[in-house]
Amino acid sequence: MKNGVLDTARFIPSPNCDARDDEADISLLVIHSISLPPGKFGGNYVQALFTNQLQPDAHPYFQEIYQLKVSAHLFIRRNGDIVQFVPFHQRAWHAGKSNFRGQHRCNDFSIGIELEGCDYQAFTPVQYEQLISITTSLMHYYPQITADRICGHQHIAYKRKTDPGPEFNWSNYLLGLKESPLLKN
């Protein structure tokens, strides 16, 4: 990792971020899922959304969202490719109105990772492999992020968001973290 950017990621800067009040307070990892249009995978629509270039006439659904100013730090495609939009030391605008154990404004102290997916389809094995690898690196680099400080968007924006949804295999993911050689040292 160099300057808050993963070596294994393609970096495409998003304007939807700003400076954190306290870079030392990075202590939460939020897992999201996204597909654009909903339920469709591939293409560059997520990239366009996160860089404020989504064209409203490309799909009827986009007329509802094209003006949003949002971005996660990372996006893991279904084939395992990683795109980073915001360096980890900056605040990405991914969580919106949120609360984690009484702490509001989760963007202030969290890192957001988007998986290409939706609530009703399983994620791919390579997505879990990448997510586990990235998470262990982040936990090593930001020791305040522990297994009990990893959650889904649905957990911090209850009733407002449903991602990553019921198809996300939390048991498999957390077991993979527990077995990671990087975290055993």
Sequence and secondary structure as in RCSB ss.txt:
>XXXX:A:sequence
MKNGVLDTARFIPSPNCDARDDEADISLLVIHSISLPPGKFGGNYVQALFTNQLQPDAHPYFQEIYQLKVSAHLF
IRRNGDIVQFVPFHQRAWHAGKSNFRGQHRCNDFSIGIELEGCDYQAFTPVQYEQLISITTSLMHYYPQITADRI
CGHQHIAYKRKTDPGPEFNWSNYLLGLKESPLLKN
>XXXX:A:secstr
 BTTB TTSEE   SSEEE S GGG  EEEEEEE SSTT  SSSHHHHHHTT   GGGSTTHHHHTT     SEE
E TTS EEE S TTEEES S S EETTEE GGGGEEEEEEE  TTS   HHHHHHHHHHHHHHHHHSTT  GGGE
EEHHHHSTTT   S TTS HHHHHHHHHT HHHH 
